[in-house]
Amino acid sequence: MSYVAKTIKDVIINFLNKTTFLPAIQRPYVWDTDDIEKLFDSIMGDFPINTFLFWKITQEDKGRWDTYEFIREFDSKNPHNKSANLNGFNDIYLVLDGQQRLTSLFIGLKGSYQYLRYGRLYKTKLYLNILKEESVSDDNPEELTYQFKFRVDNSKDEKDSNPQFWYEVGKILDHNDPEDAKKSVKDKLFHYSDEEKDIANRHIGRLHQRINYIQSLNYYEETSDDYDKVVKTFIRANTGGVKLEYSDILLSTATAQFKTLNAKKEIHDFTVSINAIGSGYSFEKDFVLKGSLYLTDGLPIKYKLNNFTKENLGKIEDNWGNIKDNITTAVELVSKFGFIDKNLVSKMALLPIAYYLSKKKAKNFVNSTDSNDVKNQIIIQKWLIIAFFKNAFGSSSDTTLKNLQDVINAQTDFSYFPYEALNKKLNIESSFNEVEIENLLSTNYSTKYSFLILSLLYPDRDWKDVKHQEDHIFPKSEFTSTKLKKRGYDQEKIEEYQKFFNCMLNLELLTPSENNEKKAKEPLEWLPSRDDNFKGRHTIPIMLSYEFDNFIEFVDERRKLLQEKLKTITLID
């Protein structure tokens, strides 16, 4: 990265909209007239206006990205930048940091600022009152030193009693010599006092020097063709104001290059909509953008700027309806099975499901009562849970996702989710070994895996309309040290009870109504009120007594039942 210094005149006359433009990742111009006036005051007062960052694009690469002109004639009713025509240009520069300042210099020196006020349209230019003496304040560093002002013309302000001569700032570019600039106003100052003429000449000379002569515009030149490195540089350079995220840059690019849709609004609204499904999720724009690449055939899936070219974004826009439909169906499906935000361990794992659904072209899949669809849903549910437990999406996510996409594309029949081929590619088994089962049984209440384990233990449960709740079979309120001591247990027994009460061996899933009815009742009181099949549904061992004193016996017996049940769980029962 090299460092270059230029005069403001050189950049304004020879760079902007000639060799230097704006990339699509830049946000709109937002400065008002006060900001521009303050910038010129800083230049006149020798205050720093910070460095700039330019990105050099070679001739062969310039067509890959949309570029935009700097605004010269600003109109508040239409503040958008025009697309740049790069025909005839060789290498060009795109401004990564300094858009607001450079646009302000362009407007102040070569253009105008048009705004609507009280129903009236004003087209103004930047002027400097060259008769106003410099203001110096030790108390307020924000106070302006010179009197710059956007005005309709150079007529005097009747309400201002101070001496006035409004010099159009852009005229300073017409003179190569400061003395010529002073001569251009000499005849118009003949009736002013010598002191006022001195002030005017000093201001004209200073303005000429700062704009035309001093190399006060300093910029770094980025020449890398690694576009993701450039984006990271852009994000770091734009640390002021609202924090920029990588997705914001990609959204700006997509918004600029979508033909008919507003990409930023579409992706924002869609992210909000999938987060509102079920009990609510925390999907981010990055997930939707990644999914847009993944669900559009023929596109690379790596989440980087280099993959969001004009051509690729056109394919995404054409496929946008399909992307939304299938991601929505995947989220609705996992919501139906009780996945909440906390236990959706890897959100990216939903993308292969969405991709499969796009190939299956399933209609009303989530609510289908067709026996084949119901069976397929259970396969997807179990596959996802087992993949989570086996940490199949723990690392190298791009490679993993691409491999799974290839597996799905290789299928000729999409009647059922291809779990066997997917698991082979993931190098995982569709069942649990003894070590894995012991780890599952030691999982504690209300952790990210607890609900998922319990849901595997209820293969016949109807998940559609009822949100099931985790519950302690022996109520957890009875396992405090104080209460256990009152039962006459010694410290060793207390520790043993407390070791197991909060893990899978003492947990079940109940409907909200069942849980409300049970409350903190012990099994001795609660179980007799249940139907004959209750114990079987909840894998509760048959015992002579469910007294609290028999809790360890209960745990031991239930461990055996759960071990056997988990050993037999596969994707197809």
Helices and strands as residue ranges (DSSP letters): E 2-6, H 8-10, I 11-15, E 20-23, H 33-44, E 52-57, G 62-64, E 67-68, E 73-75, E 92-97, H 99-110, E 112-117, E 120-129, E 148-151, E 166-168, G 169-174, H 178-186, G 187-189, H 194-208, I 209-213, E 217-222, H 227-237, H 246-257, H 263-275, H 285-294, G 305-307, H 310-318, H 320-336, G 347-349, H 350-360, H 371-389, H 397-409, H 419-426, H 434-441, H 450-456, E 469-472, G 476-479, H 481-486, H 491-500, G 504-506, E 507-510, H 512-518, H 523-526, G 527-529, H 534-537, G 548-550, H 551-567
